[in-house]
Amino acid sequence: MRIWHYKLIEVLPKKQLTGQWRELSAICGLIHKFGTPKSLIVDRLMDYPISHFKKYIGLVKSEMQRRGLKPKDDIYIKLSKIDSMLFSQKNLSENELFKDWHTQRYLKQCFYNLQEKFDCGGISGEEWKKIKTLKI
């Protein structure tokens, strides 16, 4: 499971963007079913208020819609069933989305992951060009 750095959402290739939506839906299902499942990514999410997760989901959905994709809304049904008490109760501002996780270092890690996908032929030259326009 991977939660792409939020600054990459607008340049993610279609395959990674739609995959992110499926990942978020799966994460919602896991949290609802198991509370706090043992997963490195899910454990990281739990360190932040649920508002961060909701905002991230909204960013992915908005980008998908901007591109003419139609994400299923079932993720919001799963999200509504999650007990927000499972998440951190720290008072973090929503404008500091995943602070201390979505850092410059994590942005570079995600960027290099996408670069490897390009190098192996999993991302087209056109898609890679869009990613490279982002200031890393």
Sequence and secondary structure as in RCSB ss.txt:
>XXXX:A:sequence
MRIWHYKLIEVLPKKQLTGQWRELSAICGLIHKFGTPKSLIVDRLMDYPISHFKKYIGLVKSEMQRRGLKPKDDI
YIKLSKIDSMLFSQKNLSENELFKDWHTQRYLKQCFYNLQEKFDCGGISGEEWKKIKTLKI
>XXXX:A:secstr
     GGGGGG  HHHHHHHHHHHHHHHHHHHHHSS S HHHHHHTTS HHHHHHHHHHHHHHHHHTT    THH
HHHHHTS GGGS      TTSTTTTTS HHHHHHHHHHHHHHHHTTSS HHHHHHHHTS  
